[in-house]
Every structure is written in C-alpha cells, then in structure tokens.
Amino acid sequence: MAEELADPDNELAAAIEENPDAVADFVRRLDSVNELLDVLALGESALTDEMARDVSGTTATLAESADAIATEETVGVAGAVGANGAALEDALESLVALQESGTLDELMELAEVVSLLTAASTTRWCGRWRRRGRRSARSPRRRRTRTPATESRRR
C-alpha cells in the first residue's frame, strides 16, 4: 500500500532517469502541446449548446445511415466498384458528357418510342396469332395445292 501512495515527484525523477531523451523531447515540444491545448479550449468554449446538439444530431444520423447500409450486398457493391474503378470512372464521364450535350435526353425519348412500337407490334402480332388459332379450332385450314391449271389462272 505504501508503494501505491508514492510521491509524484519521485516518480517523475525516476521517469527522467529511465528515459532522459524522451523527457527532453517532450520538454522541447511543450510549447507546441500548450498551444494545441489552448486552441482546443477556445474551440470548446466557442461551441454553443445549439451547435453541440446539431453535431450530435448529425453524428446520430450518420451512425444510423452507416448501420442501414452495412449489408452484405453493399459490401459486394463496394468491392465491385473498387475492382472496376477505372472502367466505372470512364463510364460515368461518358454518361455526364451525354447528359451535358442533351444526347441522353434524346436517347431516353428514342427508347420510349421503341418501347411503344415494340408493344404495338407485339400486340398486333399476338392478335393475328389469336385469330388464326380461332380459325384453326373451328375447322382446319385447307391448303390450296398449286397445279399448272391454277397457276395459269393466277396470271
């Protein structure tokens, strides 16, 4: 117990004896350390209660966001981005150039037109097949065989 209540001055003297170079470096840097402590004290006193609430709210929001996106999928996406960073950077630059020139908007409009045309042609094509299906269900469609006589009539 007597060792626990040792004199702080004796402990300091023992530390100086054991590490004189480290203590000398610390003393040389003491002015810088004091200046840093002064700056921190000024910052702390300048921080108002409202600022402290804002900082704590922002910190809480960041923590919640980090928790929400910490999934295996996002880790996979981050890995893919890291592995393909240069290619993604090139693709993003191309996409930005298309957007800035207005070409991206034109491509989107063109894609909508193609989609409408595809839907219309598919609907029309399906309608033809449905009608053909109904005809064949009623009676089989007879194929006309071509003979020289029917060929001469067609001309």
C-alpha positions in Angstrom: 0.0 0.0 0.0 2.9 2.3 0.7 4.1 1.8 -2.9 0.7 2.9 -4.2 1.0 6.3 -2.4 4.4 7.0 -3.8 5.4 10.6 -4.1 4.7 12.0 -7.6 8.0 13.9 -7.6 9.9 10.7 -7.0 8.0 9.1 -9.9 8.9 12.0 -12.2 12.5 11.8 -11.1 12.5 8.0 -11.8 11.0 8.6 -15.3 13.6 11.2 -16.1 16.4 8.8 -15.0 15.0 6.0 -17.1 14.2 7.9 -20.3 16.2 11.2 -20.4 16.0 11.6 -24.2 12.2 11.1 -24.3 11.7 13.6 -21.5 14.0 16.1 -23.2 12.0 15.8 -26.5 8.8 16.3 -24.5 10.1 19.4 -22.9 11.2 20.8 -26.3 7.7 20.3 -27.6 5.9 21.5 -24.6 5.2 24.9 -26.1 3.5 23.2 -29.1 1.5 21.0 -26.8 0.4 24.0 -24.8 -0.6 25.9 -27.9 -2.7 22.9 -29.1 -4.4 22.7 -25.7 -5.2 26.4 -25.9 -6.8 26.0 -29.4 -8.9 23.1 -28.1 -10.0 25.1 -25.1 -11.0 28.0 -27.4 -13.0 25.7 -29.6 -14.7 24.1 -26.7 -15.7 27.4 -25.2 -16.9 28.7 -28.6 -19.2 25.7 -29.1 -22.7 26.7 -28.1 -25.3 24.3 -26.9 -27.2 24.5 -30.2 -24.0 23.7 -32.1 -23.4 20.7 -29.8 -27.0 19.5 -30.4 -26.5 19.9 -34.2 -23.3 18.0 -34.1 -24.7 15.2 -32.0 -27.8 15.0 -34.3 -25.6 14.8 -37.4 -23.5 12.1 -35.7 -26.6 10.1 -34.9 -27.9 10.4 -38.5 -24.5 9.3 -39.8 -24.5 6.3 -37.5 -28.0 5.3 -38.5 -27.1 5.6 -42.2 -24.0 3.5 -41.7 -26.0 0.9 -39.9 -28.7 0.8 -42.6 -26.2 0.4 -45.5 -24.0 -2.1 -43.7 -25.2 -5.2 -45.6 -23.5 -8.0 -47.5 -24.9 -6.5 -50.7 -23.4 -3.1 -50.1 -20.1 -4.7 -49.3 -20.3 -6.6 -52.6 -21.1 -3.4 -54.5 -18.2 -1.6 -52.8 -15.9 -4.5 -53.8 -17.1 -4.3 -57.4 -16.6 -0.6 -57.5 -13.1 -1.0 -56.2 -12.3 -3.7 -58.7 -13.7 -1.8 -61.6 -13.0 1.7 -60.5 -11.2 2.9 -63.7 -13.9 1.5 -66.0 -16.7 3.0 -63.9 -15.0 6.3 -63.9 -14.8 6.3 -67.7 -18.4 5.2 -68.0 -19.5 7.9 -65.6 -17.6 10.6 -67.6 -19.3 9.4 -70.8 -22.7 9.5 -69.1 -22.0 13.0 -67.9 -20.9 14.1 -71.4 -24.1 12.6 -72.8 -26.2 14.4 -70.2 -24.5 17.8 -70.7 -24.9 17.6 -74.5 -28.6 16.7 -74.3 -28.0 13.4 -76.1 -29.0 11.4 -73.0 -32.5 13.0 -73.1 -32.8 12.2 -76.8 -31.8 8.6 -76.2 -34.4 8.3 -73.4 -37.1 9.7 -75.8 -36.0 7.3 -78.5 -36.1 4.4 -76.1 -39.7 5.3 -75.2 -40.7 5.4 -78.8 -39.0 2.0 -79.4 -40.8 0.6 -76.4 -44.2 1.8 -77.7 -43.5 0.4 -81.2 -42.5 -2.9 -79.7 -45.6 -3.1 -77.6 -47.8 -2.2 -80.5 -46.2 -4.6 -82.9 -46.3 -7.4 -80.3 -50.0 -6.8 -79.6 -50.8 -6.8 -83.3 -48.7 -9.9 -83.9 -50.4 -11.7 -81.0 -53.8 -10.7 -82.3 -53.0 -12.3 -85.6 -52.0 -15.5 -84.0 -55.1 -15.5 -81.8 -57.3 -15.0 -84.8 -55.5 -17.8 -86.7 -55.9 -20.0 -83.6 -59.6 -19.5 -83.5 -59.9 -20.3 -87.2 -57.9 -23.5 -86.9 -60.0 -24.5 -83.9 -63.2 -24.2 -85.9 -62.0 -26.1 -88.9 -58.7 -26.9 -90.3 -57.5 -24.5 -92.9 -57.3 -26.1 -96.2 -54.2 -25.5 -98.1 -54.5 -24.9 -101.8 -52.3 -27.0 -103.8 -50.9 -25.4 -106.9 -51.3 -27.1 -110.1 -50.5 -25.9 -113.6 -54.2 -25.0 -114.1 -54.4 -22.8 -111.0 -51.1 -21.2 -111.8 -52.3 -20.1 -115.2 -55.5 -18.6 -113.7 -53.4 -16.6 -111.2 -51.5 -14.9 -114.1 
